[in-house]
Amino acid sequence: QAQLVESGGGSVQAGGSLRLSCVASGDISSDYSMAWFRQAPGKEREGVAGISSDGTTTYANSLEGRFTISQDSAKNTLWLQMNSLKIEDSAMYYCAAVQLRLGELTLLGSAWYYYWGQGTQVTVSS
């Protein structure tokens, strides 16, 4: 049994930065792939950034290099550094994990993930 808890969300003006954290406990270990997803009101859940159990990272094309995903050596903490935030980045952000070595085409697919956090809200204003 694994548990994921996100934190670091909040309100920020457009152009600002924010760093989200996801702390994993329980069964999470080095053989897990992890990712960040987001969901805005009226929108489907969208894959933002993922890191495979082998270290491979994948980002949504729409980010234009503004976000960076990382994790600690023990792989029990996942971060999402968000820079140059835009209003359209406003959403509930979730971290997710699965005991699979996902590839580039599946890292951002929500159906692959088994463990999910409760989310942290990011609100970007003008």
ROBAZA-849448 format. One record per residue (C-alpha): residue number from 1; chain; x, y, z. Coordinates in pm, whole numbers. Example, Ala and Ser with C-alpha at 12.3 -4.5 7.8 and 13.67 -1.06 7.14 Angstrom:
% ROBAZA-849448
<rec><nr>1</nr><kette>A</kette><xx>1230</xx><yy>-450</yy><zz>780</zz></rec>
<rec><nr>2</nr><kette>A</kette><xx>1367</xx><yy>-106</yy><zz>714</zz></rec>
This chain:
% ROBAZA-849448
<rec><nr>1</nr><kette>A</kette><xx>0</xx><yy>0</yy><zz>0</zz></rec>
<rec><nr>2</nr><kette>A</kette><xx>139</xx><yy>337</yy><zz>-108</zz></rec>
<rec><nr>3</nr><kette>A</kette><xx>27</xx><yy>686</yy><zz>-15</zz></rec>
<rec><nr>4</nr><kette>A</kette><xx>98</xx><yy>1009</yy><zz>-204</zz></rec>
<rec><nr>5</nr><kette>A</kette><xx>56</xx><yy>1356</yy><zz>-54</zz></rec>
<rec><nr>6</nr><kette>A</kette><xx>100</xx><yy>1672</yy><zz>-261</zz></rec>
<rec><nr>7</nr><kette>A</kette><xx>189</xx><yy>2017</yy><zz>-132</zz></rec>
<rec><nr>8</nr><kette>A</kette><xx>323</xx><yy>2350</yy><zz>-252</zz></rec>
<rec><nr>9</nr><kette>A</kette><xx>24</xx><yy>2480</yy><zz>-440</zz></rec>
<rec><nr>10</nr><kette>A</kette><xx>-109</xx><yy>2829</yy><zz>-398</zz></rec>
<rec><nr>11</nr><kette>A</kette><xx>-186</xx><yy>3156</yy><zz>-572</zz></rec>
<rec><nr>12</nr><kette>A</kette><xx>70</xx><yy>3330</yy><zz>-789</zz></rec>
<rec><nr>13</nr><kette>A</kette><xx>68</xx><yy>3604</yy><zz>-1051</zz></rec>
<rec><nr>14</nr><kette>A</kette><xx>137</xx><yy>3525</yy><zz>-1413</zz></rec>
<rec><nr>15</nr><kette>A</kette><xx>509</xx><yy>3502</yy><zz>-1477</zz></rec>
<rec><nr>16</nr><kette>A</kette><xx>582</xx><yy>3376</yy><zz>-1128</zz></rec>
<rec><nr>17</nr><kette>A</kette><xx>716</xx><yy>3042</yy><zz>-1009</zz></rec>
<rec><nr>18</nr><kette>A</kette><xx>596</xx><yy>2763</yy><zz>-785</zz></rec>
<rec><nr>19</nr><kette>A</kette><xx>737</xx><yy>2427</yy><zz>-676</zz></rec>
<rec><nr>20</nr><kette>A</kette><xx>507</xx><yy>2137</yy><zz>-601</zz></rec>
<rec><nr>21</nr><kette>A</kette><xx>610</xx><yy>1841</yy><zz>-389</zz></rec>
<rec><nr>22</nr><kette>A</kette><xx>473</xx><yy>1490</yy><zz>-362</zz></rec>
<rec><nr>23</nr><kette>A</kette><xx>581</xx><yy>1274</yy><zz>-71</zz></rec>
<rec><nr>24</nr><kette>A</kette><xx>541</xx><yy>902</yy><zz>-119</zz></rec>
<rec><nr>25</nr><kette>A</kette><xx>522</xx><yy>654</yy><zz>165</zz></rec>
<rec><nr>26</nr><kette>A</kette><xx>461</xx><yy>285</yy><zz>197</zz></rec>
<rec><nr>27</nr><kette>A</kette><xx>537</xx><yy>68</yy><zz>-105</zz></rec>
<rec><nr>28</nr><kette>A</kette><xx>688</xx><yy>335</yy><zz>-334</zz></rec>
<rec><nr>29</nr><kette>A</kette><xx>1043</xx><yy>246</yy><zz>-434</zz></rec>
<rec><nr>30</nr><kette>A</kette><xx>1289</xx><yy>263</yy><zz>-723</zz></rec>
<rec><nr>31</nr><kette>A</kette><xx>1083</xx><yy>37</yy><zz>-952</zz></rec>
<rec><nr>32</nr><kette>A</kette><xx>798</xx><yy>293</yy><zz>-975</zz></rec>
<rec><nr>33</nr><kette>A</kette><xx>720</xx><yy>542</yy><zz>-1247</zz></rec>
<rec><nr>34</nr><kette>A</kette><xx>572</xx><yy>870</yy><zz>-1126</zz></rec>
<rec><nr>35</nr><kette>A</kette><xx>406</xx><yy>1166</yy><zz>-1289</zz></rec>
<rec><nr>36</nr><kette>A</kette><xx>223</xx><yy>1493</yy><zz>-1241</zz></rec>
<rec><nr>37</nr><kette>A</kette><xx>-124</xx><yy>1548</yy><zz>-1381</zz></rec>
<rec><nr>38</nr><kette>A</kette><xx>-354</xx><yy>1846</yy><zz>-1369</zz></rec>
<rec><nr>39</nr><kette>A</kette><xx>-723</xx><yy>1908</yy><zz>-1411</zz></rec>
<rec><nr>40</nr><kette>A</kette><xx>-894</xx><yy>2242</yy><zz>-1455</zz></rec>
<rec><nr>41</nr><kette>A</kette><xx>-1271</xx><yy>2293</yy><zz>-1417</zz></rec>
<rec><nr>42</nr><kette>A</kette><xx>-1453</xx><yy>2155</yy><zz>-1719</zz></rec>
<rec><nr>43</nr><kette>A</kette><xx>-1137</xx><yy>1995</yy><zz>-1856</zz></rec>
<rec><nr>44</nr><kette>A</kette><xx>-1013</xx><yy>1637</yy><zz>-1868</zz></rec>
<rec><nr>45</nr><kette>A</kette><xx>-718</xx><yy>1529</yy><zz>-1659</zz></rec>
<rec><nr>46</nr><kette>A</kette><xx>-398</xx><yy>1613</yy><zz>-1845</zz></rec>
<rec><nr>47</nr><kette>A</kette><xx>-53</xx><yy>1462</yy><zz>-1812</zz></rec>
<rec><nr>48</nr><kette>A</kette><xx>203</xx><yy>1732</yy><zz>-1733</zz></rec>
<rec><nr>49</nr><kette>A</kette><xx>534</xx><yy>1560</yy><zz>-1664</zz></rec>
<rec><nr>50</nr><kette>A</kette><xx>647</xx><yy>1208</yy><zz>-1584</zz></rec>
<rec><nr>51</nr><kette>A</kette><xx>960</xx><yy>1025</yy><zz>-1478</zz></rec>
<rec><nr>52</nr><kette>A</kette><xx>999</xx><yy>656</yy><zz>-1540</zz></rec>
<rec><nr>53</nr><kette>A</kette><xx>1153</xx><yy>406</yy><zz>-1301</zz></rec>
<rec><nr>54</nr><kette>A</kette><xx>1463</xx><yy>412</yy><zz>-1526</zz></rec>
<rec><nr>55</nr><kette>A</kette><xx>1493</xx><yy>792</yy><zz>-1502</zz></rec>
<rec><nr>56</nr><kette>A</kette><xx>1344</xx><yy>880</yy><zz>-1840</zz></rec>
<rec><nr>57</nr><kette>A</kette><xx>1140</xx><yy>1203</yy><zz>-1832</zz></rec>
<rec><nr>58</nr><kette>A</kette><xx>856</xx><yy>1318</yy><zz>-2051</zz></rec>
<rec><nr>59</nr><kette>A</kette><xx>681</xx><yy>1655</yy><zz>-2064</zz></rec>
<rec><nr>60</nr><kette>A</kette><xx>364</xx><yy>1779</yy><zz>-2224</zz></rec>
<rec><nr>61</nr><kette>A</kette><xx>450</xx><yy>1969</yy><zz>-2541</zz></rec>
<rec><nr>62</nr><kette>A</kette><xx>239</xx><yy>2265</yy><zz>-2433</zz></rec>
<rec><nr>63</nr><kette>A</kette><xx>471</xx><yy>2348</yy><zz>-2142</zz></rec>
<rec><nr>64</nr><kette>A</kette><xx>735</xx><yy>2495</yy><zz>-2375</zz></rec>
<rec><nr>65</nr><kette>A</kette><xx>1018</xx><yy>2409</yy><zz>-2135</zz></rec>
<rec><nr>66</nr><kette>A</kette><xx>870</xx><yy>2598</yy><zz>-1839</zz></rec>
<rec><nr>67</nr><kette>A</kette><xx>833</xx><yy>2299</yy><zz>-1602</zz></rec>
<rec><nr>68</nr><kette>A</kette><xx>1088</xx><yy>2053</yy><zz>-1463</zz></rec>
<rec><nr>69</nr><kette>A</kette><xx>1016</xx><yy>1722</yy><zz>-1290</zz></rec>
<rec><nr>70</nr><kette>A</kette><xx>1265</xx><yy>1571</yy><zz>-1046</zz></rec>
<rec><nr>71</nr><kette>A</kette><xx>1288</xx><yy>1329</yy><zz>-754</zz></rec>
<rec><nr>72</nr><kette>A</kette><xx>1523</xx><yy>1248</yy><zz>-472</zz></rec>
<rec><nr>73</nr><kette>A</kette><xx>1767</xx><yy>957</yy><zz>-480</zz></rec>
<rec><nr>74</nr><kette>A</kette><xx>1540</xx><yy>740</yy><zz>-267</zz></rec>
<rec><nr>75</nr><kette>A</kette><xx>1249</xx><yy>824</yy><zz>-501</zz></rec>
<rec><nr>76</nr><kette>A</kette><xx>1019</xx><yy>900</yy><zz>-212</zz></rec>
<rec><nr>77</nr><kette>A</kette><xx>973</xx><yy>1266</yy><zz>-304</zz></rec>
<rec><nr>78</nr><kette>A</kette><xx>866</xx><yy>1403</yy><zz>-641</zz></rec>
<rec><nr>79</nr><kette>A</kette><xx>889</xx><yy>1773</yy><zz>-737</zz></rec>
<rec><nr>80</nr><kette>A</kette><xx>749</xx><yy>1986</yy><zz>-1014</zz></rec>
<rec><nr>81</nr><kette>A</kette><xx>926</xx><yy>2319</yy><zz>-1062</zz></rec>
<rec><nr>82</nr><kette>A</kette><xx>695</xx><yy>2554</yy><zz>-1248</zz></rec>
<rec><nr>83</nr><kette>A</kette><xx>835</xx><yy>2875</yy><zz>-1397</zz></rec>
<rec><nr>84</nr><kette>A</kette><xx>685</xx><yy>3152</yy><zz>-1609</zz></rec>
<rec><nr>85</nr><kette>A</kette><xx>339</xx><yy>3048</yy><zz>-1500</zz></rec>
<rec><nr>86</nr><kette>A</kette><xx>44</xx><yy>3135</yy><zz>-1719</zz></rec>
<rec><nr>87</nr><kette>A</kette><xx>-322</xx><yy>3173</yy><zz>-1636</zz></rec>
<rec><nr>88</nr><kette>A</kette><xx>-394</xx><yy>2854</yy><zz>-1829</zz></rec>
<rec><nr>89</nr><kette>A</kette><xx>-171</xx><yy>2662</yy><zz>-1586</zz></rec>
<rec><nr>90</nr><kette>A</kette><xx>-436</xx><yy>2707</yy><zz>-1316</zz></rec>
<rec><nr>91</nr><kette>A</kette><xx>-560</xx><yy>2363</yy><zz>-1212</zz></rec>
<rec><nr>92</nr><kette>A</kette><xx>-564</xx><yy>2101</yy><zz>-942</zz></rec>
<rec><nr>93</nr><kette>A</kette><xx>-231</xx><yy>1920</yy><zz>-967</zz></rec>
<rec><nr>94</nr><kette>A</kette><xx>-204</xx><yy>1553</yy><zz>-879</zz></rec>
<rec><nr>95</nr><kette>A</kette><xx>90</xx><yy>1319</yy><zz>-845</zz></rec>
<rec><nr>96</nr><kette>A</kette><xx>59</xx><yy>955</yy><zz>-939</zz></rec>
<rec><nr>97</nr><kette>A</kette><xx>267</xx><yy>639</yy><zz>-924</zz></rec>
<rec><nr>98</nr><kette>A</kette><xx>266</xx><yy>286</yy><zz>-1062</zz></rec>
<rec><nr>99</nr><kette>A</kette><xx>498</xx><yy>-11</yy><zz>-1027</zz></rec>
<rec><nr>100</nr><kette>A</kette><xx>585</xx><yy>-19</yy><zz>-1397</zz></rec>
<rec><nr>101</nr><kette>A</kette><xx>872</xx><yy>104</yy><zz>-1612</zz></rec>
<rec><nr>102</nr><kette>A</kette><xx>670</xx><yy>326</yy><zz>-1841</zz></rec>
<rec><nr>103</nr><kette>A</kette><xx>801</xx><yy>453</yy><zz>-2172</zz></rec>
<rec><nr>104</nr><kette>A</kette><xx>778</xx><yy>793</yy><zz>-2336</zz></rec>
<rec><nr>105</nr><kette>A</kette><xx>436</xx><yy>722</yy><zz>-2487</zz></rec>
<rec><nr>106</nr><kette>A</kette><xx>277</xx><yy>602</yy><zz>-2164</zz></rec>
<rec><nr>107</nr><kette>A</kette><xx>430</xx><yy>817</yy><zz>-1889</zz></rec>
<rec><nr>108</nr><kette>A</kette><xx>160</xx><yy>1081</yy><zz>-1933</zz></rec>
<rec><nr>109</nr><kette>A</kette><xx>-130</xx><yy>838</yy><zz>-1969</zz></rec>
<rec><nr>110</nr><kette>A</kette><xx>-347</xx><yy>851</yy><zz>-1657</zz></rec>
<rec><nr>111</nr><kette>A</kette><xx>-487</xx><yy>501</yy><zz>-1714</zz></rec>
<rec><nr>112</nr><kette>A</kette><xx>-148</xx><yy>348</yy><zz>-1638</zz></rec>
<rec><nr>113</nr><kette>A</kette><xx>-132</xx><yy>481</yy><zz>-1282</zz></rec>
<rec><nr>114</nr><kette>A</kette><xx>-261</xx><yy>306</yy><zz>-974</zz></rec>
<rec><nr>115</nr><kette>A</kette><xx>-171</xx><yy>533</yy><zz>-683</zz></rec>
<rec><nr>116</nr><kette>A</kette><xx>-294</xx><yy>893</yy><zz>-672</zz></rec>
<rec><nr>117</nr><kette>A</kette><xx>-262</xx><yy>1184</yy><zz>-434</zz></rec>
<rec><nr>118</nr><kette>A</kette><xx>-548</xx><yy>1413</yy><zz>-335</zz></rec>
<rec><nr>119</nr><kette>A</kette><xx>-413</xx><yy>1710</yy><zz>-528</zz></rec>
<rec><nr>120</nr><kette>A</kette><xx>-286</xx><yy>2060</yy><zz>-460</zz></rec>
<rec><nr>121</nr><kette>A</kette><xx>-447</xx><yy>2369</yy><zz>-611</zz></rec>
<rec><nr>122</nr><kette>A</kette><xx>-251</xx><yy>2608</yy><zz>-832</zz></rec>
<rec><nr>123</nr><kette>A</kette><xx>-413</xx><yy>2940</yy><zz>-920</zz></rec>
<rec><nr>124</nr><kette>A</kette><xx>-241</xx><yy>3182</yy><zz>-1156</zz></rec>
<rec><nr>125</nr><kette>A</kette><xx>-383</xx><yy>3532</yy><zz>-1189</zz></rec>
<rec><nr>126</nr><kette>A</kette><xx>-307</xx><yy>3829</yy><zz>-1412</zz></rec>
